[in-house]
Amino acid sequence: MTTWGLSATILAPARDIFRFAAYHLDQGAHRLYIYLDAETPDACDALKAHPKIRVQTCDAAHWKRLGGKRPDKHQVRQSMNATHAYNKRAEVDWLIHMDADEFLVPDRSVAATLSDIPDDLTTARVRPMELLGGSTDAFKAFIPAHGNRRALVERIYPTFGKHLKGGFLSHVAGKLFVRSGLPDVTVKIHNAFQNGAMLVGAAETEAIALAHCHAKSWESWQASYAYRLDKGSYRAELMPATQPDQGGLSLHDLLRKIEAEQGTTGLRAFYDEAIGDSPDLRARLDAHGLLRFAALDLDGAVERHFPDVTM
């Protein structure tokens, strides 16, 4: 039987860690490697008590074992921990690195989909769908890069579509399952490398979606906005969706421009068009077959796997 697991570097309240872990145990994960980016005593002991979970608090001793001091960038910490998890003694057939706001949503079991991947393929990519802010179960679907994606995105998002990669605020690359046991593998956020060369030719696992809860509400989006603009998914170094000579701006430059010219009112207008749940956006997505629903039942999963936890 095909087995799979995940690694995650998490800086979040205990309730969110339990929801993430319990949900993926529900989906059949055989092993969870949880790296706590800060001490989280409300979660650590209960996680360690579960037989399928391995927990590591990322203290100074942990980073020293990995070769030095704690990296400043969270992306580097994530990659180092994901690589560390991968290079442990293999306990699963496939391993994926994920964030705590991402949830695998399979049409059938994750294990069944992975078992169908040809033996000569070493990686399998899971594409995202992005939560509509304010909803708990409505998502915008991934649009493949081929064909008329650019024109379609600009029809759905008439004001800001030119600046949105695939219509998403966050990544469209998704995350990567990697077969265990490969030598000299380094795991990055969205890709993996062997002997310094990127592993290419990944299977596209269309039967599994990566539900990304990037903006749960206007309030949560505002709360994360400054951090994402400085260090996260809107940071200045990321490339625009459309080339600058075609009028494209990176999300960093676009949001800076909106904020400078229109303040919070302009940012709210951007949020409402790009990701905020509304009958209008649902209708535009549905007209193009891009509206998805997934009831994650995160609290129910916690009750099943951590019945003694109080949230």
N, C-alpha and C positions, 0 to 999 in steps of 0.2 A: 504493500500500500504506500502510495506517495505521501510523504510528510513535508510540512512546510513550517516556517517560523518567520519571525520578524525581529528587527532591532529598532530601537527608538531612543533618542536622547531627548529627555522631557524636562521642561521647566514649566510647571503648571500646578494648580491646586490639586490636592489629593483626589477630590471627586472626579476631576477630568482624567487623571491617571487611571483610576479604577474603571471608568467608563470605557476608555480606550482598550485596556487590557481585557476586561470582561467581554467586550463585544467580539474581539478577535479570538478569544477562547471559544465563544459561541460558534464562530465560523470554522472552527476545527484546527486552529493553530496548535502545533505540537510543542513549540517552544517560543517564549517571549524573552528577549534580552532587553531589559529596561535599564537605561543609564539615566540616573537622576542627576540633572545638571546642577542641582543644589540639594542640600539636605532636606528631606521631606519625611519627617518622622511619622506624620499621620498616615503615610502610605507604605513606608518601607517594610515594616514587619509583616503586614498582611500580605504584601506582594511576595515576600520571601517565603512565606508559609505555603504558597501554592506550588504544587509539584511541577508545574509546567513553566514556571517563571524563574528567571535568573535576574537578580537585581544587583546593580553596581552604583554606589554613590560616587559621583565624580569629584572627589576631594583631591588635595594636593598629592597624596600618595598614589592615587589612580593615575594622575597625569605624569607623575615621575616614572611609573612603570611603563607608560606609553612613550617615554623618551624625553620628557622635559616639563615645562610649566604649562599651566592652563592656557590654551589659545584664546585670544581676545574675541575672535569672530566665532559666532555660534555655528556657522556653516562648517568651519574647520573642526570644531569639536564633534559635530555630528558625523562627519566623514571619518575621523579617527576612531570614534566609537563603533561605527558601522563596520569598519575594516577589522577592528578588534573582535567583534562578534563573529564576523565571517571566518576569521582565521583560528577560532577555537576548534577543538575537536568536533567534527561534524555530528550534530544530533538530529539534523533534518536533511531532506533531499534538496530543498530550495529555501533561500533566505532573501527577504526583502527588507530594505530600510524605509521607514515611514516616519511621519510626524504625528503628534498626538491629536491633530485635528483632521486626520485622514482615516478613512474606514473602507475596507474592502467590501464591495457589494457584488457577490457572484450570482450569475443566473442559475448555476448549480454549484456544487461544492468547489471550493478553491482547489482542493486536492485532486478532484476529478479533472478539472481543466488542466492543471499542471501535468497530470499523468499522460495526457494526450500529446504533449509537446515532443517532437522527434528527438531521439537520443543525441543527435549531432548538434543540437542547439543548446547553448549554455546560458542564455538569458531569455527572459520573457517580460515584456513591457505592459504595465497596467496604466491605462489612460484615465485622466481625471474627469469628474463632473463636478461643477461648482455650485455650492448651496446658494439659493436665493436668500439674501439677508432678510431676516424677519420670519422666514419659514423654518420648519423643522424637518420637512420631507420633500421639498421641491428643489430640483437641481437643473442647471443648464448643462446640456450634454456636450461632450467633446466633438469638435468638427475636424475631420481629417484634413491634413495640409494640402492634399491634392485637390484638383478641381477648382471650384469657385469660392473657396473659403473666404478670401478677402472681400469679395463683393457681397457675400452672404452676411458677413459680420457687419459690414457698413449698412446693410438694409435693416438689420435687427437693432443696431445701435447707431442711429443716424447722426448724432452729434459727436460721439466719442469713439465710434467703431474703428476709425482709422488708426487709433492709438492702442487698440486692445488686441493682443495676440490671441487669435482664435475666439475672441469675445470674452476672454477670461481676465480677471485682475491678477490672478496668480499663474502658476506654471501650467503649461500644456504638455510638457514632456512626460509627466506622470512619474511613476517609480518602477524600479527594476527588480524582478526576481532573478537571482543568480544561483545556478546549480552549486551545490556545496562540493568541497574537495578540490577545487582548482588551485594550483600553486601560484604564488606571487600575485595575489589579487588585492587591489585597492578599491574600496567602494566609495564613490562620491554621492552627492545628493540625488542626482538623476541618472547616473551612469556608473559603470564599473570598468576597471582597467586591469589588464594582465600583462606583466612584464613591461609596464609603462604605456601600453597601447590600448586604446578603448576597445572594449568588446562590442562588436557590431553584429548586425543581423538578428536582432532580438525577435522572438515570436511576438505578435500582437495579440494579447489575450482579450479579445472582444467580449468574452463571456464574463469578465470581471471588470467592474468599474471601481475607480478610486474616488469615493465620495469625499470631497474636500470642503470642510466647513470653514472657509476662509473668512467670511464675514457673517456672523450669526445675527447681527442686528446693526442698525445705524450706530448705536451707542458703543458696541464692541468694536466696530470698524474705526470709529473716532479714537477709542482708547489705544488701538494698535497703530494708528496712522503715523505718528511721529517716529516710532521705532522702525516701522517698515520703510519709511522714507529715508531714514539714515542708515539702517543696517540690514533691512530685510528685503522683501520681494519688490519694493519700489526704489531700491537704492540706485544711486546715480550711474554706477558702472554697467547696468543692464541695458541691453540694446533695445531700440524702439521696434514696434511691430512693423512699421512701414519706414522705408528709407527717408532720411531727412529731406532729400531733394524731391521727394514726393509728398512733403508736408507732414511727415510723421514725427512725433515726439515720443521719447521714452515716457513711461508712466511717471518717473521722477520729475522730468521737466514739465510734463502736462499738469501734474498736481501742484507743483510749485507755481506755475503760471495761473492756474485757477485760484489758488489760495491768495496770491498777490493781488489779483484783479477783482475777485468777487468774494473772498473770505469764505466763511462757513456756509453761506448761502450757495455759493458756487460748488463747493465740495458736496453739499447735499444733493444738488442737481446731478452731479456726476454719479454719486452713489445710486440715486434713484433710477437713472437710465441704465447704468452698467451692471448692477447686481441686486438692487433692492426689490423685494418681492412685491409685485403689483399685478392686478388683472391685465394691465397693458403689456407688461413684459412677458407674462405667462402666455398671452395670446400670440405675441410675436414669435416666441420660441416654439409654441405648439404648431403654428402655421408652417414651420419648417421641420417639424418632427424632432425638435431638440429639447422638449420638456420631459424631464424624468422625475419619477417619484421613488423614494426609498424610505421606509419607516425603520429607523435604526434601533429603536427600543433600547437605548443605552442603559437607562436605569433598571429595566427588567433584567438585562444581562448582569448588572452588578448584583442584583438580588440572587441570581442563580449561582454566581461564582464566588461572591464575597458576602454571604448572608449576614455575617456578623459586623459588617462595616456600617457605620452611621454617617450619612452624608447630609 
